[in-house]
Amino acid sequence: MLQRIEKIISDKVRPSIREHGGDIEIISVQDEILKIKLLGSCVGCYHASSTTSDFVKKIILLEDVGVKDVVLETGVSDDLIEMAKKLLAKKNV
C-alpha cells in the first residue's frame, strides 16, 4: 500500500507542489490515515491545510488505496528551521 501511495504522490501530487517551491513527505500510514508533511516553501504557508484537504486528500481518496483520511503533520520542522537560518544569515550580511 505504501509503495502505491508514494507512486501516486510522485506522479500526481509532487509535481504541482514543486511548482510552488515545496515538496511532500509521507510520515506514516496507520489505521487508514495517511500522515504527511509539507516541505520547502510549503512549510508554514497559510495554504498548507487547504493544499492537504483540497488537493492531496482528494487525489489519494480518488485512487482508493485503503486510506480514509489525510492528515497534515504540523509543528516546527527541521526544514523550517533551516529556512529561518538562511533568512537570518542573509539579513546579517
Number of C-alpha atoms within 10 A of each C-alpha: 10 12 8 11 19 15 13 17 18 14 11 15 19 18 15 14 20 15 9 11 12 16 20 21 13 16 13 14 17 9 10 13 14 22 16 19 20 24 20 18 17 21 22 16 11 9 10 18 18 12 17 19 15 11 15 23 20 14 16 21 14 9 12 10 14 15 19 13 16 19 17 20 15 13 10 10 15 10 14 17 12 12 15 12 12 11 11 11 10 9 8 6 5
